[in-house]
Amino acid sequence: MAAGRDFTKILVEIHRKWLSSLDLERVLPEIAAVTRRLLRANEVSLLLVDATGKELVEHVVLSHTRSPDERYRIRIRAEGVTGWVAAHREPLAIKDVRKDSRYVHTSDDVRSEAAVPVLSGERLLGVLNAESRRVGHFGAAQVKLLEFLATQIAIALVNLEVHDGERRRARQLLILHHLSRISCGAIPPVAFLHRIADTVRREFRCHYAGVFIGDYDREVVQLLAHSHDRDVDVRLGDTIAFGTGLIGNSFRLGENVNVRDVARESMYIAKISEIRSEVCVPVRVGDRCLGLIDAQSRDLQAFADDDVIFLE
């Protein structure tokens, strides 16, 4: 009965505080702490999918033996119980980790482990993991509880995504309104284009943004304005041939290009050091392509689909 009252209290707390909060730096450790207490686990960790979608990164760790600053990265599909759970999107409970090849040895004290995926629909957000010094500590009831708490984590993460998306869209509408006002004023066209480039770079917190015009006689696109956070070996007036690189191909085809990892794109031509993702959006009037907006970042997957719509 006491356990039932404790669980009911947790349910009330979840709906009263956790699911209405956008402060994940407070909420996620609290959920992990509740998980540890209810399961009587020696260690609980929450791993979230990184930007590449290939690794799990420990976001929260509650342990008597590990430092809070000691965080692991686990490759999905390749490593450990959590990697297996992430790859298969299924819960897993291991009665004795010494007898299971999927366990990655991190402590001599660990005897049993349970992990469940944190999912939003079919999308993997992370893995909630618990470990114990007792053999067979995690049964079906404990796994069900882990799954319930993982659902609450998913709701908290999606709530923050939705909130951030709405806030970003509202900010972008204000930016578009401001730019439309000054475009009708006395500001010189080139100065306006530099304002556009600077706005794009600041809004996306990226490292370079440029505005190009198409020259059909020479079959090149020419850089008219740009903005950058450090010195670059790119000059106003530089040209790129139609069909060359991401910019030239985007202009020639008149299509958006959003490369989340330039290292995997054969068309990419490095002009700026350390760039990892790039987006190109043609400037069109009817069927004619007049120019192009380009943005480049040193982060993987820096530009979301909503960002491309904003650039359009």
N, C-alpha and C positions, 0 to 999 in steps of 0.2 A: 504493500500500500504506500509506503514511504517513497519508493521509487516512482510509483505512478503519480503521486502528488508533485514530486520533483520534476517529472517530465511535463506535467500540465503547466507548471509554473514557467518552464522553459518555453513552451508554446506561446503562452501569453506574452512573455518577454520578447520573443521573436517578432510577433505581429505588432507589438506596441513600439518597439525601439529599432530593431535591426532592419526590418523591411522598409522603414520610412527614412532611414539614414543614408546619406551619400558619403559619409566619412569612412571609407573602407579601411583606412589605417587603424581605425578603432574597432569597427565592426568585425572584420575578419579574425583578428586575434581573439576577440570575445567568443566568436563561434568555435574557434579552435579550442579555447579553454573549456567551454561547455562540453565539447566532444570528448576531451580528455577526461573530464570529471565523470560524465555519464558512462563512459566505456571503461573507466578505471584503467586507462592506458598509461604506459610509462612515457610514451612520446607520441605527439600528434604533429603532423605537418600538412600544410596546404601548398601544393605546387600549381602554378599557373602556366599556361602555354605562352611561350615567348613570341616575339614578332615574326619569327621565321616559320612558326607552326611545326617545327621539328624537335623542339626541346621543351622540357618542363623545367621551370625554375622555382625553387622553394621561396615562397613569399612569406610564410609564417612557419616558425619552428618553435614548439614547446617541448623542452627536454631538460632532464636533470644532468645529462652528461655532455651535451653539446652547447657551444656558445651560440647566442642568438644571431651572431654575425657569421656563423659557419653555415653557408648555404650551398646546396648541391644543385647541379644541372644534370638532368637525366634525358637521354635521347629516347624519343618515342620509338617504340618497336624494338629497340636494341638493348635496353638496359633495365634491369630490375623489375620488381613487382609493379611499381608505379608506371614504368614505361610500358609494361604489358597491358595494364588496365587502360592506359591512354590509347594504345593501339587498337585494343579490342572493344573499348567502350563498355566493358562489363566489370562488375564487382568481383573481387577475388579475396578469399581468406585462406591463409596458409597456417596450418596447425603447428608445424615445426619447420622453421626456415632452414634448418640444417639439412633437411631432406628434400629441398626444392631448389632446382638449379636457377630459377628465376630470381632468387634473392641475391642482392648485391650486398656483400658483407660490409657493414659500417660499424658494428658494435659486437663485442663478444657476449653481451648480456641479452640481446634480442633472441626470442624463441618463437614468437608468432607475430603475424602481421595481417592487417586487413586494409584494403584500399578500394575506393569507389570513384567512378568518373564524375566530374562536375560538368553537367551538360545543359545547354540551352537548345532544346529540340535535338537536332542531329549534330550541332556544333559543339566541339570539345573546348571547354574553358580551362579545365585543370583536373587535378586529382586530389582527393582528401585521403590521407593515409594515417594509420594508427599502428603502433607497435607495442608489444608487451614482453616482459621477461618470463611469462608463464607459457608453457606449451598448451596449445588448444584454447587460448583465452578468448578468441573471437568466434562466436557461433552465428547462426542465422539471424537471431534477434539483434545482435550487435551490428551485423552488416546492414540490416534494414534501417537501424538508427543512423548509421553512417550515410546511407542513401538519402534519408530525410534531411539531414543536416547539409549534405552536398546540394540538395535542391534549394535550400535557403541561401547558400552561398551563390548559386547561379542566379537567383532572383536579385540579390544585392548587386552582383556584377552587371547584370543586364539593366537594372534600374539606373546605375551610374552611366552606362553607355547611352541610354536614351536621354538622360538629362544632359550629358555633355553634347550629344548630337543636336538637341534642341537649342542649347545655348550657342553652339557654333553656328547653326543656321540663322539664328536671330542676329548674331554679330555680323555674319556675311551679308544679310539684307541691309544692315546699316551701312556697311562698306559700299555696297552697290548703289545705295541711295546717295551717299556722299560723292562717289565718283561720277554718277550721272549729273549731279548738280554742277560740279566743277568743269565737266566736259562741255557744258553749255556756256561757260563764262569766257573770260579773256585769256585764260592760261594757254601758252603756246603748245601746239600739238606734241612736240618732242618732250617738253616738260611734263605734259600729261601722261605720255607713255612711260616716262621714268617713274612717275607716281604710281602707275599701274604695276610696274615691275617691283617697286618697293613694297606696295601693298600685298602682292602675292607672296613675296618672300617672308614678310612679317606675319601674315595670316597663317601660313603653313609652317612657320618656324623652320623653313628650309634654308639652304645655304647659297642658292643662286636662283635668280629668275631673270628671264630675258624676253623681249618682244622683238619679233622679226617681221620683215615685210618681204613679200615675194617679188622677184624681178624675173618676169617671164622671158624677157629678151635675152638675158644672160643665163637663164635657168638656174638661178640661185636664190636662196633666202638670205637677207642681209640683216645683221643685228642693228636695231635702231636705239634700243634702250635696255638697260639692265640694272640689277641690284645684287650686291654680294656682301657676305659677312667678313671676307678677308680678301687679300690681293689674289687675282686670278690672271692667268695668261690668256685672257679673252679681251678683245678690244672692240669698241663701237665701230661699225663698218665692216667687221669680219663677215665673210660669206660662207655658206654651205651649199653645195650643189644639190639640186633636186635628186631625191632618191639615195642620198648619202647619210648614213647614221640615222638615229631616231628622229631628229628634227627634219632632215631632208625627206625621209620616207613619210613621216606624218603629213608634211605639207603636200608632197606629190600625190598621196592617196586622198588627202582631205579628211583623214580620220584621226580620232583621238588615239594616243599611245600612252599606256600607263604601265611602265616596267617596274615591277616591285623589287627585282634584284638584277641589276645591270650585268653582274658577272655571269648570268645565265642567258644573256641576250646577245646573239652574234652580231646584230646590227649596231650595237652600242659602240661609240667611239669616244674614248676618254679625252676630255679637254680640261677638266677640273679635277684635281686630286681628291681621292677618298670618296667620290660620289658612289652611292649604292643603289639609289632609285631615282627615276626620272619620269616626268609626265609632260606630254606635248599635246596641245589643243589648238587646232587650226582656227583662224579667224575667217569666217565665211560670210558672204553676202549673197544670198540665193545659192546658185550653183558654183559661184566663183570663190576661190580661196585667195584671200588678200594677204594674209600673214599668219603668225603663229605665236602662241604664248608657251614658254618653256619654263619648267621648274625642276630643280635638282636638289637632292638631299643626301646627306651622309648616313642616313638611317635606312634600313631595309623597310619596305612596304610603307613608305612615308605618306603616300597619297591614296586616300580612300575613294570609292566611287562618288561619294557626295562632293569631294573636292574637285573631281573632274567636272561635275555638273556646275559647280560654282565658277570654274574657269570658263566653261562654255558661256 
